[in-house]
Amino acid sequence: MISEQLTTETSRRHPAGLWNLAGVEMWERFSFYGMQAILAFYLYYSVTKGGLGLPEAAAVSIVGAYGGLVYLSAVLGAWVADRLLGSERTLFYGAVLIMFGHIALAVLPGLIGVGVGLICVALGSGTLKATTSSVLGEMYALGDNRRDAGFSIYYMGVNLGALVGPLLTGWLWGERGFHWGFGAAAIGMACGLIQYALLRRRTIGNVGKAPTNPLPANQRSRYLGIAVAAVLVIAGAAKFGLLPAARLSNIVTALTLITAVALFAVILSSKNITADERSRVISFIPMFLASATFWSLFQQQFTVIALYADKRLNRTILGWEMSPAWVNSINPVFIIIFAGVFAAMWTAMGSRQPSTPLKFASGTFLMGAAFLLFIPYANGGANSTPLLWIVLILFLFTMAELCLSPVGQSLATKLAPKAFHTQMIALFFLSVALGSSMAGTLAGFYNPNNEVPYFLFLGIASIVVAAVMAVLNRWIVKMMRGLR
């Protein structure tokens, strides 16, 4: 009896690697959100205020394009993991690239630092996001009910970094200037890299060490040539003005759509997947679209809501004015409070918990409701929106996020065909990429002098998507072949 109790207790524990992966992602999110919280302001603030003086439309387009590139690069990182290095080693090299990107932002001046820094951070962060989820997913058995709870715990750790990052970089921006904030992001990523390197052997072991679908040696030179050609094409397009800042988010949106369709086609047409695996990939298509809808609203924290916090929000508390960058720490506070609650709730409900499509429907519905809450204070002047009102809106953002984001990462690991394990996770991040770049594109339609149509249309559109997901629930669950 005692032996059985010990065995049961041990089986309930999460793998030790969960805590190491949550730690490195915590530092990555510290640097990522710390930098992104001040990025838009750095781009459109005047040179006399330490910024680059770009038009606001160009600034939010760059931010949206950058957010899309972060998650679009998850496809490249996933391919490297599945075909060349294995997910664990790819994770490590991605962390190194992120650190160098933040260093470039901190020390290189003007648009050169922005270009080099954002490209390095985007490639590294996308790679890290896909591979950490892949490695964590491999630590749980396919039918393990702890999986969603494990991803929620991981998500809570991640958001500790997302909370502290904007607070520190926003404070340093106000006290010392933008580049000090970027420097703090670089130091944070260095801390995460050191922590992971010291603990990787003991906590990760051999998980994710080998590629799941190795690329034959005789094909490597061909792919290297393709990579070099792609870099030269992009560099040439930038040099000859074919990548204007105001259109970058549109370009990334189109590129993401093409990539998503191509990756779905590659996986579904592969001879290396079974009939059940193919059905599960098909079931992911409507959830991909719902996820993209959710993120196109959620990621406006760094585009429209950043402008809103700077120009509309009353940030004065007892005579002290809060940095607009600190608004980005409100959502992580709620995540930290409620991620554990959601994890416990999913664990307690076990097989009785709502299906994944219904969780996605809940997330998109709550995002739509959050955008409708902007309407009561729409078209106001400077400092017209109370701080507590944006707190309420971001509370709904958080509830929506907890219904969809950690569940979506967990879902991708469950639905993934064996031969495309990390690339299936990359498909989930492609939905985030599409939504993130769309957040920049949609921001181009925002009119501060007539805000109601913008918030009304996006709120209703998201609620309609939620209704469609609820209607399709039974069909999607059937196509998931035994998974929920």
C-alpha positions in Angstrom: 0.0 0.0 0.0 2.8 2.4 0.9 4.6 1.6 -2.3 1.5 2.3 -4.3 1.0 5.6 -2.6 4.6 6.6 -3.3 4.3 5.6 -6.9 1.0 7.6 -7.3 2.6 10.7 -5.6 5.7 10.5 -7.9 3.5 10.2 -11.0 1.7 13.4 -10.0 5.0 15.4 -10.0 6.0 17.4 -13.0 9.3 16.7 -14.7 12.3 18.7 -13.4 12.9 20.0 -16.9 9.7 22.0 -16.6 11.3 24.3 -14.1 14.5 24.8 -16.1 12.6 25.5 -19.3 10.2 27.9 -17.5 13.3 29.6 -16.1 15.0 30.2 -19.5 11.7 31.4 -20.9 11.2 33.7 -18.0 14.4 35.5 -18.8 13.7 35.5 -22.5 10.3 37.1 -21.8 12.0 39.5 -19.5 14.2 40.7 -22.3 11.5 40.3 -25.1 8.7 42.3 -23.3 11.1 44.7 -21.7 12.5 45.7 -25.1 9.1 45.6 -26.9 7.5 47.7 -24.2 9.6 50.7 -25.1 10.2 49.9 -28.8 7.3 51.8 -30.3 8.1 54.9 -28.2 11.8 54.7 -29.3 10.7 54.6 -32.9 8.2 57.5 -32.9 9.5 59.8 -30.1 11.4 62.8 -31.5 15.2 62.8 -31.6 15.3 65.4 -28.9 13.5 62.9 -26.6 16.0 60.2 -27.5 13.9 58.5 -30.1 14.3 58.1 -33.9 11.4 60.5 -34.9 9.6 58.1 -37.3 5.9 58.7 -38.1 3.5 56.8 -35.8 2.2 54.7 -38.7 5.6 53.5 -39.6 6.5 52.8 -36.0 3.5 50.6 -35.3 4.0 48.8 -38.7 7.6 48.0 -37.7 6.5 46.7 -34.3 3.8 44.6 -35.9 6.2 43.2 -38.5 8.8 42.5 -35.8 6.2 40.6 -33.7 5.2 38.6 -36.8 8.8 37.8 -37.6 9.4 36.5 -34.1 6.8 33.8 -34.5 7.4 33.3 -38.2 11.0 32.4 -37.5 9.6 29.6 -35.3 9.2 27.7 -38.6 12.9 28.1 -39.4 13.9 27.1 -35.9 11.5 24.1 -36.0 13.0 22.9 -39.3 16.5 23.2 -37.9 15.4 21.3 -34.8 13.6 18.5 -36.7 16.1 18.1 -39.5 19.6 19.2 -38.3 20.3 19.7 -34.6 17.4 18.4 -32.5 15.1 20.7 -30.5 17.3 21.0 -27.4 20.5 22.2 -29.1 18.5 24.5 -31.3 17.0 26.0 -28.2 20.4 26.8 -26.8 21.7 28.5 -29.9 18.5 30.5 -30.2 19.1 31.9 -26.7 22.6 33.0 -27.7 21.2 34.8 -30.8 18.7 36.6 -28.7 21.4 37.9 -26.4 23.4 39.3 -29.3 20.3 41.0 -30.7 19.6 42.9 -27.5 23.3 43.9 -27.3 23.0 45.3 -30.8 20.0 47.4 -29.8 21.8 48.7 -26.8 25.1 49.7 -28.4 24.5 50.3 -32.1 23.0 53.7 -33.0 19.9 54.6 -35.0 18.2 52.3 -37.6 21.3 50.1 -37.9 20.9 49.0 -34.3 17.2 48.5 -34.8 17.7 46.4 -38.0 20.4 44.2 -36.7 18.9 43.9 -33.2 15.4 43.1 -34.2 16.4 40.6 -36.8 18.6 38.7 -34.3 16.0 38.8 -31.5 13.2 37.8 -33.9 15.2 34.8 -35.2 16.3 33.7 -31.8 13.0 34.2 -29.9 11.0 32.4 -32.6 13.5 29.5 -32.4 13.4 29.4 -28.6 9.6 29.5 -28.5 9.1 26.5 -30.8 11.9 24.4 -29.2 11.1 25.0 -25.6 7.5 23.9 -26.2 8.7 20.9 -28.1 11.1 19.8 -25.4 8.5 20.3 -22.7 5.9 18.4 -24.6 8.3 15.4 -25.0 8.5 15.2 -21.2 4.9 14.1 -20.9 3.2 11.0 -22.3 0.6 11.6 -25.0 -2.4 10.9 -22.8 -1.0 12.5 -19.6 -3.7 14.8 -18.1 -0.9 16.8 -16.4 0.2 18.2 -19.8 -2.2 21.2 -19.9 -1.4 22.0 -16.3 2.3 21.7 -17.0 2.1 24.2 -19.8 0.0 26.5 -17.6 2.7 26.4 -14.9 5.4 27.0 -17.5 3.3 30.0 -18.7 3.1 31.4 -15.2 6.9 31.3 -15.0 7.2 32.9 -18.4 5.0 35.8 -17.3 7.2 36.6 -14.2 9.7 37.8 -16.8 7.0 39.6 -18.8 6.0 41.4 -15.6 9.4 42.6 -14.5 10.9 43.4 -17.9 8.7 46.4 -18.8 8.9 47.8 -15.3 12.7 47.8 -15.4 13.2 49.0 -19.0 10.4 51.6 -18.6 12.1 53.0 -15.5 15.6 53.0 -17.1 14.1 54.7 -20.2 12.8 57.5 -18.0 15.9 57.8 -15.9 18.8 57.2 -18.4 17.4 56.8 -21.9 16.2 54.1 -24.3 19.5 52.3 -24.7 19.9 51.7 -21.0 16.5 49.8 -21.2 17.8 47.8 -24.2 20.9 47.0 -22.2 18.9 45.6 -19.3 17.2 43.3 -21.8 20.5 42.0 -22.9 21.7 41.3 -19.3 18.4 39.5 -18.6 18.9 37.2 -21.6 22.5 36.5 -20.5 21.1 35.4 -17.1 18.7 33.0 -18.7 21.4 31.5 -20.9 23.7 30.9 -18.0 21.0 29.3 -15.9 20.0 27.0 -18.7 23.6 26.0 -19.5 24.3 25.1 -15.9 21.1 22.9 -15.5 20.5 21.5 -19.0 22.4 18.2 -18.5 20.8 17.4 -15.1 17.2 18.4 -15.9 16.8 17.9 -19.6 19.0 14.8 -20.2 18.6 13.3 -23.6 15.1 14.8 -24.4 15.1 16.5 -27.7 18.8 15.7 -28.5 18.3 14.0 -31.8 16.4 15.4 -34.9 13.2 13.6 -35.5 13.5 13.6 -39.3 17.2 14.0 -40.1 18.2 15.8 -43.3 20.5 13.5 -45.5 24.0 14.8 -45.6 24.0 15.1 -49.4 21.1 17.6 -49.3 22.7 20.0 -46.8 24.6 22.1 -49.3 21.5 22.7 -51.3 19.6 24.1 -48.3 22.6 26.2 -47.4 22.5 27.7 -50.9 18.8 28.5 -50.5 19.4 30.2 -47.2 22.3 32.4 -48.6 20.1 33.3 -51.6 17.2 34.3 -49.3 19.5 36.5 -47.2 20.9 38.2 -50.4 17.3 38.8 -51.8 16.1 40.4 -48.5 19.2 42.5 -48.2 18.9 43.7 -51.8 15.2 44.5 -51.3 16.0 46.6 -48.3 18.8 48.4 -50.0 16.7 49.4 -53.0 13.7 50.6 -50.9 11.4 47.7 -51.6 10.7 47.2 -47.9 9.2 50.6 -46.7 8.6 50.8 -42.9 5.0 51.7 -43.3 4.3 48.5 -45.2 6.4 46.0 -43.3 3.5 44.5 -41.4 1.6 43.9 -44.6 4.6 42.2 -46.1 5.1 39.9 -43.1 1.3 39.1 -43.0 1.4 38.0 -46.7 4.6 36.0 -46.1 3.2 34.3 -43.0 0.0 33.3 -44.9 2.1 31.8 -47.7 4.3 29.9 -45.2 1.4 28.6 -43.2 -0.4 27.2 -46.3 2.9 25.7 -47.5 3.6 24.0 -44.2 0.1 22.6 -43.9 0.5 21.2 -47.4 3.9 19.7 -46.7 2.7 17.9 -43.6 -0.6 16.7 -45.0 1.0 15.4 -48.2 3.8 13.6 -46.4 4.0 9.8 -46.7 5.6 9.8 -43.2 2.3 10.4 -41.3 -0.5 8.0 -40.5 -4.2 8.5 -41.3 -4.9 9.4 -37.7 -2.1 12.0 -37.7 -3.4 13.5 -40.9 -6.9 13.8 -39.5 -5.5 15.6 -36.4 -3.6 18.1 -38.6 -6.8 18.9 -40.5 -8.6 19.4 -37.1 -6.0 22.1 -36.3 -6.9 24.3 -39.3 -10.0 26.0 -37.8 -8.1 26.4 -34.5 -5.2 28.0 -36.4 -7.6 30.6 -37.8 -9.2 31.3 -34.4 -5.8 31.6 -32.8 -4.7 34.1 -35.5 -7.9 36.1 -34.8 -7.1 36.2 -31.1 -3.5 37.3 -31.5 -4.4 40.0 -34.0 -6.3 41.7 -31.1 -4.1 40.6 -28.2 -0.8 41.9 -29.8 -2.2 45.4 -30.2 -0.9 45.9 -26.7 2.3 46.9 -28.6 0.7 48.9 -31.4 -2.7 50.7 -30.8 -2.8 50.2 -27.1 0.7 51.5 -26.8 -0.4 54.7 -28.5 -3.5 54.7 -26.4 -1.5 54.4 -23.2 0.7 57.3 -24.2 -2.0 59.7 -25.4 -5.4 58.7 -23.9 -4.7 57.0 -20.6 -4.7 59.0 -17.3 -1.5 57.6 -15.8 -1.2 60.0 -12.9 -1.4 58.4 -9.5 -1.2 60.8 -6.4 0.7 63.4 -8.5 3.2 60.8 -9.9 3.0 59.9 -13.6 3.4 56.3 -14.6 5.5 55.3 -17.6 3.3 54.2 -20.5 5.6 51.2 -20.9 4.4 49.9 -17.5 0.9 49.2 -19.0 2.6 46.1 -20.5 3.1 44.7 -17.0 -0.6 44.7 -16.1 -1.4 41.6 -18.1 1.5 39.5 -16.6 0.3 40.4 -13.1 -3.0 38.8 -13.8 -1.3 35.8 -15.5 0.8 35.2 -12.5 -2.3 35.3 -10.2 -4.5 33.2 -12.4 -2.3 30.8 -14.3 -2.0 28.5 -11.3 -5.8 28.7 -10.8 -6.4 27.6 -14.4 -3.8 24.9 -14.1 -5.5 23.6 -10.9 -8.9 23.9 -12.6 -7.9 21.8 -15.7 -6.2 19.2 -13.5 -9.2 18.9 -11.1 -11.6 18.6 -14.1 -9.5 16.0 -15.8 -11.4 14.4 -18.6 -14.5 16.6 -17.8 -12.8 19.8 -18.8 -14.0 21.6 -21.9 -12.6 20.5 -25.3 -9.8 22.5 -26.8 -12.1 24.0 -29.5 -14.4 25.3 -26.8 -11.4 26.8 -24.9 -10.4 28.5 -28.2 -13.9 29.8 -28.6 -13.9 31.2 -25.1 -10.6 33.0 -25.7 -11.7 34.7 -28.9 -15.1 35.6 -27.3 -13.4 37.3 -24.4 -11.0 39.2 -26.6 -13.9 40.6 -28.6 -15.7 41.6 -25.4 -12.5 43.4 -24.2 -12.3 45.4 -27.4 -16.0 46.5 -27.0 -15.0 47.8 -23.6 -12.9 50.5 -25.3 -16.1 52.1 -26.7 -17.5 53.9 -23.5 -14.4 56.1 -23.4 -13.8 56.3 -27.1 -13.0 59.7 -28.8 -11.9 61.2 -25.6 -9.0 63.7 -25.2 -5.7 63.4 -23.4 -5.9 61.6 -20.0 -9.6 60.8 -20.6 -9.5 57.1 -19.9 -9.2 56.0 -16.2 -6.3 53.7 -15.4 -8.7 51.2 -13.7 -10.6 50.9 -17.0 -7.6 49.8 -18.9 -6.9 47.4 -16.0 -10.4 45.9 -16.5 -9.8 45.5 -20.2 -6.4 43.8 -19.7 -8.0 41.5 -17.2 -10.3 40.2 -20.0 -7.2 40.0 -22.2 -5.7 37.7 -19.5 -8.7 35.5 -19.2 -8.8 35.1 -22.9 -5.1 34.4 -23.1 -5.3 31.6 -20.4 -8.1 29.9 -22.3 -6.1 29.8 -25.6 -2.4 30.4 -25.5 -1.0 27.7 -23.1 -3.7 25.4 -24.3 -2.7 26.0 -27.9 1.0 25.2 -27.3 -0.1 22.0 -25.5 -2.5 21.2 -28.3 0.2 21.4 -30.9 2.4 18.9 -29.1 -0.6 16.5 -28.8 -1.7 16.8 -32.5 1.9 16.7 -33.9 2.8 13.8 -36.3 5.9 12.1 -35.1 7.9 13.1 -38.2 6.9 16.8 -37.8 6.9 17.2 -34.1 8.6 20.6 -33.8 7.2 21.9 -37.1 3.6 21.3 -35.9 4.4 23.5 -32.9 5.8 26.0 -35.4 2.3 26.0 -37.0 0.8 27.2 -33.8 3.4 30.0 -33.7 2.6 30.8 -37.3 -0.9 31.7 -36.1 0.7 34.0 -33.5 2.9 35.4 -36.3 -0.1 36.1 -38.5 -1.9 37.7 -35.6 1.1 39.8 -34.5 1.8 41.2 -38.0 -2.0 41.8 -38.4 -1.9 43.9 -35.2 0.5 46.2 -37.1 -1.6 46.2 -40.2 -4.9 46.8 -38.4 -3.3 49.6 -36.4 -3.1 51.5 -39.7 -6.9 51.8 -39.7 -7.0 53.2 -36.2 -8.2 56.8 -36.1 -7.8 58.5 -32.8 -10.4 61.1 -33.8 -13.1 58.4 -34.5 -12.3 55.3 -32.5 -15.7 53.6 -32.2 -15.8 51.9 -35.6 -12.4 50.4 -35.0 -13.1 48.9 -31.6 -16.7 47.9 -32.6 -15.7 46.1 -35.8 -12.8 44.1 -34.3 -14.8 43.2 -31.1 -17.8 41.9 -33.1 -15.5 40.1 -35.6 -13.8 38.2 -32.8 -17.1 37.2 -31.2 -18.3 35.9 -34.6 -15.2 33.7 -34.9 -15.9 32.4 -31.3 -19.5 31.4 -32.4 -18.2 29.6 -35.4 -15.7 27.6 -33.3 -18.5 26.6 -30.9 -20.6 25.3 -33.8 -17.6 23.3 -35.2 -16.7 21.8 -31.8 -18.1 18.3 -32.4 -16.6 18.0 -35.9 -13.2 19.2 -34.7 -13.1 16.8 -31.7 -14.1 13.9 -34.0 -11.2 14.8 -36.4 -8.8 14.9 -33.4 -9.2 11.1 -33.2 -9.4 10.4 -29.5 -7.7 13.7 -28.2 -9.6 16.6 -26.7 
